[in-house]
Amino acid sequence: MNESAPSDKLPSRGSLTRRRLLAASAGAALAVPLGGTAWAQASITDVDVAIVGGGAAGIAAARKIAESGRSYVLLEAGPKLGGRARTDTAFGQVFDLGAGSFGSGGGLAAAADAGKLPTTALPSGRRLFIDGREARAGRYDAFTAALGRARRDILAAADGGKDPAASTMLTAPGEWSATVAALIGPLSCGRALAELSSLDLSLRHVPPDDTTSPIGVGAVLESLGAWLSTQTHAQVTLITNAGRMHTLSLAGQRSQIRARAVILAVPAAVVAAGAIRFNPPLPPRLAGAFRAVPSGALEQVAFQLPGNPLQLEADENVLAKVSGDTAPALLRGRVNGSDLHVLTFGGAAAREIGEKGEAAARRLARSFLDTAFGHAHGEGVTEVACSRWTSDPLIRGAIAAALPGQGAQRRLFAEPVQSRILLAGEYTATNDWGTLNGAWDSGEIAAEKALRLVSAGPA
Ligand SMILES: Cc1cc2nc3c(=O)[nH]c(=O)nc-3n(C[C@H](O)[C@H](O)[C@H](O)COP(=O)(O)OP(=O)(O)OC[C@H]3O[C@@H](n4cnc5c(N)ncnc54)[C@H](O)[C@@H]3O)c2cc1C
């Protein structure tokens, strides 16, 4: 093993572009064959930093390590980069089933800008519909007041040093209480307020998502990672503390990666489910913290409505007053000015879509449109495309949100594990958890810590 020797090549199953090859050869360490010369045979590759998981956090981390000139590899279990930001092209149109927008003030927007990737501003605010009609101005005001009151009530729990279920904090019933509860709970965090920590919610400060991209947010992330030294179809199954380095084993491969620092950027639910084993095991306190932030469910349903029957501007967001048995949803209408619309469901409805797929998605979308817009608009929904994040074994849910009483657990994710494993991902952010920007920043922070570790350690 020679940790500092220059490499002739770093293994990658994807095609290496010229820039990627340059990045790989500039920083990569030597691949050491064990009893054979081909990568297909058992081998060990040494790198300074191994990054596990190629979503926003993993891509941001890998870019920082690449810029430093240190050797690294980005290991992604799926076929491509992007994680929970995935651009689809069903119906011959570009749209996202997953994160479809982000805040313009964060690191992701700056990286997209520097990479000359196209972004567009989203309309501010959202329209409010009640029983088939748009709300009048007075009812907008009443809704906004109810939302503000609910947020203040939740903040009060944190100020009081307690962490009850967020539902117990909403004390003022009114015509908007069910809609406000759906917006803060299932539609934002994927779970009902009764299953959410008020402390965790009160610490969450997310600037509005005001930016999207005409090529799709998933495609933006893929482009930002396109030049990185990446191995796709590389599912890490075991991380072993091997003294001065950690060894990573991959599913279906005899080859191993040895790294002086590991950035673990997979969803919290993947770790909580034991899909990656650790030797020695994770400390019980940290394992408990992973169980304290289970994933909520968010799923999206895309469909076309030609001729703009809902009379929406491009990319308008619509919220409808919760009514009867109809599952609440958020609508992004006329994506990029097209005929395509995307509904986001949360909580129980999202879990049903995750389990049953398109039949459930179509039924829920039709019911929502009939209730929100009236005039049997639901009949216009014929074909649908939907996400199934909850049943994807590499994701296992939407975003990690703390259970009541467990809001303080999230800060444990800032500590290094076994001195060399750094955690990154949306769930590690304390203020903007559950967002692309939170994930991106967490990747950059983990990369800075990894570089400090690698610089300080023995050569
Ligand atoms: C329906 C939906 C809508 C959303 N909308 C928005 C939005 O509009 N704006 C916003 O800011 N956020 C949104 N989010 C949240 C946002 O998508 C996430 O916060 C963000 O994408 C998380 O990034 P990440 O890097 O932490 O994790 P991920 O993107 O999940 O990346 C983790 C990666 O790890 C890989 N992986 C898993 N196991 C292994 C393994 N064993 N070995 C190697 N790789 C592995 C996975 O395949 C995945 O690619 C939405 C989420 C959902 C589900």
PDBQT file of the ligand as one rigid body, heavy atoms in Angstrom, charges set to zero:
ROOT
HETATM    1  C1  LIG A 501     -40.881  14.285  -3.039  1.00  0.00    +0.000 C 
HETATM    2  C2  LIG A 501     -39.796  15.162  -2.502  1.00  0.00    +0.000 A 
HETATM    3  C3  LIG A 501     -39.790  16.511  -2.817  1.00  0.00    +0.000 A 
HETATM    4  C4  LIG A 501     -38.776  17.340  -2.333  1.00  0.00    +0.000 A 
HETATM    5  N1  LIG A 501     -38.780  18.651  -2.707  1.00  0.00    +0.000 NA
HETATM    6  C5  LIG A 501     -37.766  19.454  -2.306  1.00  0.00    +0.000 A 
HETATM    7  C6  LIG A 501     -37.654  20.786  -2.799  1.00  0.00    +0.000 A 
HETATM    8  O1  LIG A 501     -38.455  21.239  -3.628  1.00  0.00    +0.000 OA
HETATM    9  N2  LIG A 501     -36.622  21.563  -2.345  1.00  0.00    +0.000 N 
HETATM   10  C7  LIG A 501     -35.688  21.079  -1.470  1.00  0.00    +0.000 A 
HETATM   11  O2  LIG A 501     -34.765  21.829  -1.098  1.00  0.00    +0.000 OA
HETATM   12  N3  LIG A 501     -35.746  19.796  -1.029  1.00  0.00    +0.000 NA
HETATM   13  C8  LIG A 501     -36.741  18.985  -1.430  1.00  0.00    +0.000 A 
HETATM   14  N4  LIG A 501     -36.789  17.680  -1.012  1.00  0.00    +0.000 N 
HETATM   15  C9  LIG A 501     -35.747  17.199  -0.098  1.00  0.00    +0.000 C 
HETATM   16  C10 LIG A 501     -34.445  16.939  -0.881  1.00  0.00    +0.000 C 
HETATM   17  O3  LIG A 501     -34.742  16.113  -1.974  1.00  0.00    +0.000 OA
HETATM   18  C11 LIG A 501     -33.420  16.256   0.022  1.00  0.00    +0.000 C 
HETATM   19  O4  LIG A 501     -33.249  17.021   1.197  1.00  0.00    +0.000 OA
HETATM   20  C12 LIG A 501     -32.052  16.128  -0.641  1.00  0.00    +0.000 C 
HETATM   21  O5  LIG A 501     -32.176  15.711  -1.973  1.00  0.00    +0.000 OA
HETATM   22  C13 LIG A 501     -31.238  15.127   0.165  1.00  0.00    +0.000 C 
HETATM   23  O6  LIG A 501     -29.939  15.034  -0.362  1.00  0.00    +0.000 OA
HETATM   24  P1  LIG A 501     -28.891  14.050   0.327  1.00  0.00    +0.000 P 
HETATM   25  O7  LIG A 501     -27.619  14.176  -0.411  1.00  0.00    +0.000 OA
HETATM   26  O8  LIG A 501     -28.898  14.248   1.792  1.00  0.00    +0.000 OA
HETATM   27  O9  LIG A 501     -29.497  12.577   0.120  1.00  0.00    +0.000 OA
HETATM   28  P2  LIG A 501     -29.919  11.831  -1.218  1.00  0.00    +0.000 P 
HETATM   29  O10 LIG A 501     -30.256  12.784  -2.276  1.00  0.00    +0.000 OA
HETATM   30  O11 LIG A 501     -30.948  10.838  -0.824  1.00  0.00    +0.000 OA
HETATM   31  O12 LIG A 501     -28.594  11.066  -1.638  1.00  0.00    +0.000 OA
HETATM   32  C14 LIG A 501     -28.177   9.895  -0.970  1.00  0.00    +0.000 C 
HETATM   33  C15 LIG A 501     -27.611   8.947  -2.008  1.00  0.00    +0.000 C 
HETATM   34  O13 LIG A 501     -27.055   7.822  -1.322  1.00  0.00    +0.000 OA
HETATM   35  C16 LIG A 501     -27.201   6.688  -2.171  1.00  0.00    +0.000 C 
HETATM   36  N5  LIG A 501     -27.043   5.481  -1.351  1.00  0.00    +0.000 N 
HETATM   37  C17 LIG A 501     -27.933   4.923  -0.497  1.00  0.00    +0.000 A 
HETATM   38  N6  LIG A 501     -27.366   3.827   0.083  1.00  0.00    +0.000 NA
HETATM   39  C18 LIG A 501     -26.114   3.708  -0.418  1.00  0.00    +0.000 A 
HETATM   40  C19 LIG A 501     -25.051   2.779  -0.196  1.00  0.00    +0.000 A 
HETATM   41  N7  LIG A 501     -25.187   1.760   0.666  1.00  0.00    +0.000 N 
HETATM   42  N8  LIG A 501     -23.905   2.945  -0.881  1.00  0.00    +0.000 NA
HETATM   43  C20 LIG A 501     -23.745   3.983  -1.768  1.00  0.00    +0.000 A 
HETATM   44  N9  LIG A 501     -24.737   4.884  -2.008  1.00  0.00    +0.000 NA
HETATM   45  C21 LIG A 501     -25.907   4.760  -1.331  1.00  0.00    +0.000 A 
HETATM   46  C22 LIG A 501     -28.608   6.871  -2.730  1.00  0.00    +0.000 C 
HETATM   47  O14 LIG A 501     -28.782   6.111  -3.897  1.00  0.00    +0.000 OA
HETATM   48  C23 LIG A 501     -28.656   8.383  -2.991  1.00  0.00    +0.000 C 
HETATM   49  O15 LIG A 501     -28.261   8.699  -4.310  1.00  0.00    +0.000 OA
HETATM   50  C24 LIG A 501     -37.778  16.825  -1.501  1.00  0.00    +0.000 A 
HETATM   51  C25 LIG A 501     -37.772  15.459  -1.173  1.00  0.00    +0.000 A 
HETATM   52  C26 LIG A 501     -38.761  14.635  -1.681  1.00  0.00    +0.000 A 
HETATM   53  C27 LIG A 501     -38.725  13.163  -1.362  1.00  0.00    +0.000 C 
ENDROOT
TORSDOF 0
